Amino acid sequence: MVATISRAGFLRGHFGTDSETIRPPWAVSESEFTIRCLRQMSCADACPEDIIIKGRGGFPTISFSDNACTFCEACVKACPAGVLGQAQIQDEKKPLPWTLHLSISDNCISAKGVVCRICPEKCDAHAIQFKHFSSLGKPVIDQDCCTGCGACIAPCPTGALILSPVQQHEAA
């Protein structure tokens, strides 16, 4: 996969790609987002979970440090530029809000022999589980079940859970 730099990003002095940036759900492509987004932060004002923050260049980005996404679509309805408009498709094939990859770093305390069940307890989608009845060992992630809501991120005592765009994970 070849990394590209958007013209808007280049003109703003951003010469590399920000592969860890997670845009609000149902955002258009990164290059289109940085060109069309008005940076008014209407999406952040509308978000009841307060997970949309001002990121690099004043563009909205997601932070799961305090809360999770409920996919309520308030940000989509509040976006004056329509860069989050993909959610408003009303048929059965509604697009996913985003494609994120959840990973667990080596500082997971459960993998180091400390009993911890916080991440599977916080995961309503049941995407994080332990293979055995024990709470020891690294949890296993079912990427197909993971919604990318971020509910597991903030409660992790060691910050071992990482959500990243799929493109970044595939490039690694």
N, C-alpha and C positions, 0 to 999 in steps of 0.2 A: 504494500500500500504506500502510495506516495503522498507525503504531506503537502498541502497547499496553503498558501497565504492569501487571504482575501485582499482585494484592492483596498477596501475600507480599512482593514487592519494595518496594512502597510502604510497607508497615508496617515494613520494615527500613531506611527512609530512602533507598531507591534510587528517585529520582523519574523518572529517564529509563530508556531501554532500553539494554542493553549488547549492541549488535548485533554486536560482534566476538567475543563469548564463544562458544567451541566446547565443547559438552558432550561427555562420553564417547560412544562410538558406540552407536547404537540407543537413544538417550535419547528419552523421551516429549517432548511439546511443552514449550517453555520455561516456560509458566505452570504446567503440571502438575508439571514437574520441581521448580520452586522451592517448590511446596506440599508435595509428597510426599517429596522427598529428605531423608534423616535427617542428612546431612552427617557421617557417621561415617568417610568416606573409605576404606571397605572396598574400593571399586573401585581406588583408588590403591595400596593395599597389595597388591592382587592383580595389578596391571599389571606384567608382566615387562619392559616397555620404559620404565617410569618416566616416562610422558608425562602422567599425570593428576596435577594439582596442586590445592592448595586455592586457590580463586579468591575473588572478591568475595562477601562474606557467608558464607564458609566452604564454598561449594558447589564440587564438583569441576568442573574445567575442563581443557582440553587445552593442553599446551605442546609444540610441536614444536622447541623450541630445542636439544634434545640428541638426539632420537631420533624414530622414526616409529611409526605404529600398524601392527601386523601382523594386526589383526582376529581375535585369538586367542579372544575372548569371555571371557577371565578376569574382566574387570570386570563383565560381565553376570552371571556365575555368583556373584560375590561381593556383589552389590548386595542388601541385605536389604529394601529398599523396593520393589524391582521396577521402578524407573524406567528401567532399562536392559534391560528384559525383551523388547523387540521382536525380538531376535536369535534367540530360541529357537523360532521357527517352523521346522518341519522340512520343509516342502514346497519345491518348486522355485521358488516366488515369494518367497523370503526377502527382506525389505526391505533396502534399502541401509543401511549403518551410519550415514550422515549425508549430507547434500547440501551440499557445499562448492564454492566457486568459487575456482579458482586464477588469480591474476593476476600480472603482472610489472610492477614499477614502473619509472620512468624511470632509476633508478640501476643498472640492469643493465649490467654492464661490457661484455658482449658487444655490446650495442646501441650502445656508445660506441667500438667498434673494438678492444676488447681480446679476444683469443682466450680463450674460456672455454666448457667443455663440461660443467661439473659437473652442472647440473640434468638434462639428458637422460641422463647417465650414471647418475644416482641413481634415475631413474624406471623401475621395473620394468614399469609399465603402458604405457610408451612414449607417454605423454600429452604429453611435452615434446620437441619436435624442432625442428631448423633446416630451413628450406625448401630451402636450397641445400646443397651439399657443404661450404661454408665454415662456420666456427664464428662468423662475424661476423654482426651484426644481431640483432635481438631474437628469441628463440625463439618458436615458435608452440605454443599449448596446445590440445590436443583435449579439451575439457571432458567429452565423452562417455566418454573413456577414463580420465580422472583419477579415482582412487579416493578422494582426499583423505587418503592415508596420511601425508603430510607428509615423506616421505623427502628431498625436494628442499629443504626449508626450511633446516635447520641447516647444510648444507654450502655454501650460497650465500655467497660472500665479502662481498657488499654488502647482504645482507638484502633482495634485490629481489623475492623470491617471497612472495606473500601468499595465505593461505587464509582465506576468510571465508564465513560462512553465505550461502546463495543469496539469502535474503530481503534481506540487506544489499546485495548486489550489484544486485538488481532494483530496489531503492529509489533507487539512485544514478543 
